[in-house]
């Protein structure tokens, strides 16, 4: 606790406490000398009385000085503070941080939590006095410009409140506080306050930015410090929401078949059962009952069959509850489009080599309907356009030159997918020291050779990619491998293995995020039976699909994020995004590292469509941040974990806000105590200074006689 | 000069008033005198005092023919009657007597008192002497009853100036030893000396069968300590300084003064000494007349 002077300018008046001393010293110097007949009686009194008189004079001096000091200090309005703020009479600059995030749309007691927050803000505004300044800052992301420039007029502030509304964004109280402090740093008034009005949900307090200053009470007062009041509106409540939707192409069946897997989260304290429905292109295509445990998550999967020649949009939906905005989550199903694949073969390769077989497996009909393989020699690799190909297959090219390696390094940095086939031309040392680390592929331990061959087997536990290709624990076709490599597939998905030897086919995720697959044997008849196996085409097809699955980039975003969609080719026409409400916005374009169209700061949840010259070419789903579904607020015990939170002060929304704030503002003003002290000292001074009652001699000046 | 002094000290109104008053000694007076004080003893003697030039109207029987024979001029013998009352007026002229808060200082007041008393007693044909003292006897005029004595005494009174310190006790003892015959001693003083020294001196007179009147003259500021605020007091006799807050000590000061006066009054009463406390704010004639009237009533 410290003492703060609200009217520190009056502290100069404390110098008045020196006045009695000055007067005393001056009067001592000016003491007149009076001739008196005899000091006989004064000397008699000196021993007892005069010394007491001197003590009394000193006491009076001290008392009078204390009186003046007490009055001066009272005028300066000292306040004992913990984290409380300014006086109602001292001019204040305040920032109201209003939470407009998605969670604030929750219904509570007949209206939304946001409406309650606005009511509280109005009550706070009513505390504004003449000379007080106020700002209105949004705690949601993306942040809406409410009243960043501040105002001294209540009316302007109230208008800004009227114009505000809850959105679909997430919550970032920490960043909002940082902005509030920056605004107050330039404010005129010395007393500074920040009011955070919202549901104070826990997820909104994750430290989104560094350098939040500790609140008053944690550090000495300074011009940039402010008192922070947390006003929670809307009691904590349970909530059911759709937290995630994942769309995956299904294999082993007709094209256009997808599985849509949705996660349902229960933030309540009781188990909830509810039906989940799936809609594609506006039509319900499935429904499933779910039971979600308290505080837990349940997963529900749906199957969807669509024409994969075009994009599709859908959503998973729950029955509407108090917070309806998270009961629906959109998703998109991308159109299947031919994927360009670069196949790098060895220089001077033979006609029927790894590159040949791989290219044939990718495009059996040579029509380029799914994949368009382009085969080049290793020496021509460096001349290729890296951004053109969704997948690069190193079909046992042998040792690569410096330019080729640099090309591959660049591609790896860009996150391009890669399939490495380790055949007979693989230089183990070169692979392990250069390519494998560059690509993030599996390293080679040692070559192996089995004259009798080792049968290729599915990995233990299976893999979704092998759906339909496995019967029991065997592949549908026997594939014998005679030569290959023992690879290190730690931290990889192993699809196929060579029993007794090691992984045969593994997929790893490079640092750049790119998918990299390593086939530990070559597509050469001398090495394995893969080239002639019926397994090759579906395996390569699924593998390529799996590796190039992110080639189009993310298609699922959170409100507030920038939507970035990779384009299959350089657009020739005008690119525009259409928002869920039908508004057209010009897209931002970027060509490096690859063609991308983006839209900054999406505000509304739903499906955004990308148009090129009025033709839809891509879709993106924007959803509410799943963290908004968790409604439990922070409590006083959580403040320690928040940067600067130890000085924050909670204000209960149930009681009168203004009363609590005024009490919190004042801290404990002690000017009254000083005035009482001064009055008490005045009374003491009057008593001490009171002249002794005049003693009237009993004898008069009349003549007397000696006769008795 | 004598006339001026007379007029200065003896206002006609005062003189007129004094004409109606007397100062009788209560004690038995030795010898026989003309006037108020008659001796219980038989017989008398007259002592030649001095010659003066004959003025028309003087009794012829008093012409000293021997001097005429020698000088061919007429001179009158003046006789000092051996009165039974010899009065001594003792005027304290120490430094403290110079103090006065109003228009009159104690010494001046005392002079007026002394002058009036001297006049009164000489009018009564008593012998009156004067002793002016501070810490020692400064001036001594033996008691005489001649008409000229008044002028002599007034002159000495006029010359009395306050100075030096006080030692009343020593002076009283000294005079008491000198006085061979019973008499009346009138002490005019502020008595600002140690009572342990003053009272024995007064009692010495009583021991010698003299009658004593003490006119204790004080200034209103001495009796009321009418000061306020801080002041530095300077002793008029010693020059010593003391700073104090007057209001704070007034009550105690007054208590000390009253205690002191009461001590003196009690001691004087025990010794049958008339103790007359006088404040210089009271006109001297009123103070004196008041005392004389009371004395007369009490017989």
Interface residues (C-beta under 8 A of the other chain):
Chain A: X27 X28 X31 X32 X33 X34 X35 X36 X37 X38 X39 X40 X41 X42 X43 X44 X45 X46 X48 X49 X50 X53 X56 X57 X691 X692 X693 X694 X695 X696 X697 X698 X699 X700 X701 X702 X703 X704 X705 X706 X707 X708
Chain B: X96 X97 X99 X106 X190 X192 X212 X213 X219 X221 X222 X223 X227 X229 X230 X231 X232 X233 X234 X235 X236 X237 X238 X240 X241 X242 X243 X244 X245 X247 X248 X249 X250 X251 X252 X253 X254 X255 X256 X257 X258 X260 X261 X262 X265 X268 X269 X270 X271 X272 X273 X274 X275 X276 X277 X278 X279 X281 X282 X287 X288 X290 X291 X294 X295 X298
